[in-house]
C-alpha cells in the first residue's frame, strides 16, 4: 500500500459524496500505479501504467464504505488507449479499515482497498445477481433457473493458481470471476456458457449469474460471471502434475478427449458450422504468419525458427478445400488449467479465448483442431514444468527431460485418439492442419510467457526446437517483416 498522508490534504474525513474526488486525485493515481505492478493479471509496457486514468465508475455498494467498479486505462497511451482494466474498489474511513483486506492507498483519512478481498462488497455483488437488480448502467442477472444468495457477508478467498483474470471463491459455494480486460460487447465466455447450458451439456459447471454494463454512457461490457463452486473437483492441471513423468495419465487423457469432443458437438449444434474454403485457409495461414511477426518483435530468440515456421504456416494456404473440414465456435484457449475432473467426468471452464487475442478473434469460428492443439501443448507443459529452474547435474537433467518427453507423447496420443474417436475425425487427414495449429500455439506461448512469465518461455521455445523438422526448405517472403531475417 502507498500511504499518502501529507498535512493539509484536501480530503479530510471520509465522505461518501467525495469518493470521486479521491479516485481522481493525483495521489490516488500514483498509489494505483504502484499497486498495479504487483498484480498477476496486469501487463503493460515496462510493467508500468504511469498515468492511470479512470474512464468510468459504477457504484454498487454503500454500507459504511463505498463499493464500486472502476475502468482504468493509461491516459498517456497513443490514441487514448491500451484498453481498460477493471478494478473493483472499496473506499471508506481509514479508522474503520476492515481486517484482512488488500490495501491500495490511504489518502488523508480515506482508505482504498481491493473490493474482491472484502466479504461485504463481494456478497453484495452476488445478492444483486440473485435479485436481478439494475443499478444505473449495471445489469445484474440471475441465470436460469436462478439461485439462492448468501444471507450475509461470507468468507472470500482466491482459488489458487495464476490467473489472467481474477476469481474468488465465496463461502465455498460460488466462484465469482471478474474480467480484468473487458472488451466492448458480450464476452464469449458468457455467450458460450449460456449456449452450452441451453444445450444441456454435461461438461460445463452450472452458470448462476452475470454482471454486464449497458451502453448508456459508453460501450457495453461483460464484467463478471458467477458459477457453482465444486470443492470436490480436481483441476486437470493438478491431476496431470501428480501423474507427470512417472505416472500414467493416458486413461484420463483419453476421457478428457472424449469430453472435449462432446462440447464441440454441442457448440456446433447450437451455433452451427461452416465449411473451410480456399480463402479460409489463406486467411488462416496469414493469421499464423502475422502472429509470428508479432512475436518476433518481442522475442528475438524466435528468429532461429522463423524461416521454417513461415514455410509450414504458408503451406496451410494450399490445403484442400474439398476435404470437408468445418469451422465452428470453440473454446479458444483450451489447456489443462481450464478443466476440472469430478466424480461424474470432465468439465471445461473459461471460454473467453486467448488472453492476448482480440475480441473479434475470440468470438469467431475456428476449426475444432485449434482446441485440440491447445490441449496437446498443455501436456508438454505439464511434463516439463517440474524442470523449470531445476538444479541438477547435466546427465540427470537430460534423463529427466527424456522422461518428460515420453510422458507427454503418451498423453498426447491418448487424448488425440480419444478425441478423434468420439468426434469421428480422420487423424491422418488432420495431421497437417493440426501440426500448424500446434506450432502456432507454441508461438503464442512464447509471446505470452515473455509478457507475463519470462521464466517459463523456455518450455515453448524448447518444443519448437524439437518439433520443427530439419528438412523443411525455407521459403522467402515476398516482403520483409519483423524478424524476417530469421
Residue, then its C-alpha position, 0 to 999 in steps of 0.5 A: x500500500x502507498x500511504x499518502x498522508x501529507x498535512x493539509x490534504x484536501x480530503x479530510x474525513x471520509x465522505x461518501x459524496x467525495x469518493x470521486x474526488x479521491x479516485x481522481x486525485x493525483x495521489x490516488x493515481x500514483x498509489x494505483x500505479x504502484x499497486x498495479x505492478x504487483x498484480x498477476x493479471x496486469x501487463x503493460x509496457x515496462x510493467x508500468x501504467x504511469x498515468x492511470x486514468x479512470x474512464x468510468x465508475x459504477x457504484x454498487x455498494x454503500x454500507x459504511x464504505x463505498x463499493x464500486x467498479x472502476x475502468x482504468x486505462x493509461x491516459x498517456x497511451x497513443x490514441x487514448x488507449x491500451x484498453x481498460x482494466x477493471x478494478x473493483x474498489x472499496x473506499x471508506x474511513x481509514x479508522x474503520x479499515x476492515x481486517x484482512x483486506x488488500x490495501x491500495x492507498x490511504x489518502x488523508x483519512x480515506x482508505x482504498x482497498x481491493x473490493x474482491x478481498x472484502x466479504x461485504x462488497x463481494x456478497x453484495x455483488x452476488x445478492x444483486x445477481x440473485x435479485x436481478x437488480x439494475x443499478x444505473x448502467x449495471x445489469x445484474x442477472x440471475x441465470x436460469x433457473x436462478x439461485x439462492x444468495x448468501x444471507x450475509x457477508x461470507x468468507x472470500x478467498x482466491x482459488x489458487x493458481x495464476x490467473x489472467x483474470x481474477x476469481x474468488x471463491x465465496x463461502x465455498x459455494x460460488x466462484x465469482x470471476x471478474x474480467x480484468x480486460x473487458x472488451x466492448x460487447x458480450x464476452x464469449x465466455x458468457x455467450x458460450x456458457x449460456x449456449x452450452x447450458x441451453x444445450x444441456x451439456x454435461x461438461x460445463x459447471x452450472x452458470x448462476x449469474x452475470x454482471x454486464x454494463x449497458x451502453x448508456x454512457x459508453x460501450x457495453x461490457x461483460x464484467x463478471x460471471x458467477x458459477x457453482x463452486x465444486x470443492x470436490x473437483x480436481x483441476x486437470x492441471x493438478x491431476x496431470x502434475x501428480x501423474x507427470x513423468x512417472x505416472x500414467x495419465x493416458x486413461x484420463x487423457x483419453x476421457x478428457x478427449x472424449x469430453x472435449x469432443x462432446x462440447x464441440x458437438x454441442x457448440x456446433x449444434x447450437x451455433x452451427x458450422x461452416x465449411x473451410x474454403x480456399x480463402x479460409x485457409x489463406x486467411x488462416x495461414x496469414x493469421x499464423x504468419x502475422x502472429x509470428x511477426x508479432x512475436x518476433x518483435x518481442x522475442x528475438x530468440x524466435x528468429x532461429x525458427x522463423x524461416x521454417x515456421x513461415x514455410x509450414x504456416x504458408x503451406x496451410x494456404x494450399x490445403x484442400x478445400x474439398x476435404x470437408x473440414x468445418x469451422x465452428x465456435x470453440x473454446x479458444x484457449x483450451x489447456x489443462x488449467x481450464x478443466x476440472x475432473x469430478x466424480x461424474x467426468x470432465x468439465x471445461x471452464x473459461x471460454x473467453x479465448x486467448x488472453x492476448x487475442x482480440x475480441x473479434x478473434x475470440x468470438x469467431x469460428x475456428x476449426x475444432x483442431x485449434x482446441x485440440x492443439x491447445x490441449x496437446x501443448x498443455x501436456x508438454x507443459x505439464x511434463x516439463x514444468x517440474x524442470x523449470x529452474x531445476x538444479x541438477x547435474x547435466x546427465x540427470x537433467x537430460x534423463x529427466x527431460x527424456x522422461x518428460x518427453x515420453x510422458x507427454x507423447x503418451x498423453x498426447x496420443x491418448x487424448x488425440x485418439x480419444x478425441x478423434x474417436x468420439x468426434x469421428x475425425x480422420x487423424x491422418x487427414x488432420x495431421x497437417x492442419x493440426x501440426x500448424x495449429x500446434x506450432x502456432x500455439x507454441x508461438x503464442x506461448x512464447x509471446x505470452x510467457x515473455x509478457x507475463x512469465x519470462x521464466x517459463x518461455x523456455x518450455x515453448x521455445x524448447x518444443x519448437x526446437x524439437x518439433x520443427x523438422x530439419x528438412x523443411x526448405x525455407x521459403x522467402x517472403x515476398x516482403x520483409x517483416x519483423x524478424x524476417x531475417x530469421 
